[in-house]
Amino acid sequence: VVAMLACARLGAVHSVVFGGFAGNELAVRLDDAEPKALIGASCGIEPGRVVPYKPMIDAAIELAKHKPEFCVILQREQAPADLVEGRDHDWHAFQEGVAPADCVPAKPPKTTEWIAPRRAQASMAIAASGTMGM
């Protein structure tokens, strides 16, 4: 949620991908979206099991034609993952030394001309299932 809100604040388009995707489905999403960054977790936590995500992320990047410039990985203690040097960054270390940004209140538009272009700007890309492209 923090990453999604940060993307919205920056005006960056983001796409949330179901954690159970296999590497090849995520690779299709990488090729479709051509992201600069991939933000993920070392694993997912489900009732009764832990799902290692990082191996799926690594497989997807290997398969994809488009490679993200970098990955930010939240290391969960239930299944810490090996990070690829030069590409992967630990979520907490990535934020070290960064000053928090003040919240900027939204200003109401003065005219409807401001509203229309803003509505046309994408903030999220959604694919309905593993069988559909973006």
N, C-alpha and C positions, 0 to 999 in steps of 0.2 A: 504494500500500500504506500509506503514511504517513497519508493521509486516511482510509482505511478503519479503521485502528487507532485513530485519533483519534475517529472516530464511535463505535466500540465502547466506548472508554473513557468517552465522555461519555454513552453510552446513547442516542445519536441513531440513528435508522434511516437506512440508506444503501442506494443501489441502484447497482450497477455497470452501465454501459451500454457495449456494444460500440462501439468507436471508429469503425467503418465505417457506422454508422447515418446515414441521411439526416435532414435537419432535421425532416421531418414525423413520422418514427417517434420521435425524441427529444421532439418536442412532445407526442405522446400520453403519453409517460412523465411529462413535466412536469405535464400536466393530471391524470393519475392519482395521482401522488405528492404534488403540491402542495408541493415542497421550498422551504425558506427560502433555501438556497444551492445553487449548482451549482459543483462543483470539476472542472476539466478542464485540458487542455494545449493549447498552440497548435497542436500537430501530433502525429501518431503516426508512428513509424518502423518500417517494414516492410522485409523484404529487397528491396532494389532500388528502393524508392520511399519518399517522404515524403507522408503524407496530412494535409492541412490540416484540423484539427478546428474551429478557431475560427469559420470561416464556417458550419459546420453548427450550432454552438452558437447563433450569432446568428440563423440562420434559424429554428431551433427556438423560441427565445424570442419571435421575431416572430410565429410561427404559434400559439403556445400561448395559451390563455385565462389560465392561471396563469403569472405571471412570478416567478421567484426574486427575493428581495430583493437578492441580490448574487451575483457570480461570482468565483471565485478561479482564476486561470489560470497554470499553469506555462509560462513562455516557454522553448521549446526553440530553440536557436540554428539548427536546421535550417529553421525556418519561424516566425520571430517574428510575432506577430499584433498588430493594433491593438486597444487596449482601449477599451471604451465608458466614458467619464467618468461617475462617479457610480454605476456598476453593477459594473464589472470592476476587480479588484485583482490586481496581480502577486503570485504565490505567495511570492517572497522578501521583497518589500516589506511584504506583509501580516503577516509574522512579526517585522519589525523592532521592537525595544524590548519584546518580549514575553518575560517570564521563563519559563524552562522549568519545568514542573510535575514534582514528584517522583513517582516511581512509587508506587502504593499497592498493597501486596500483598493478594491476595484472601484473605478469611477463610473458612474452611470453615463451612458452615452448622451450627447447633446442632440444628436439627430439619428434618424433611422439609417442614414448612410453608413454610420459606423457599425451597426449591428449586422447588416447583410454580409459584408466580407468576412467578419469574424465567424459567423455561422458556417461559412463555406470552408473554413480552415479545419483540416482533420486534426484530431488529438489522439485518436485511437484507431488502429486497424484491427478488424476482427475477422477471423476465418471461422466458419460455422462448424467444420469437422475436419478430421484428418484426410478426408477424400476431396476436399475443395481447396483450390488455390486462393490467393488473396486478390 
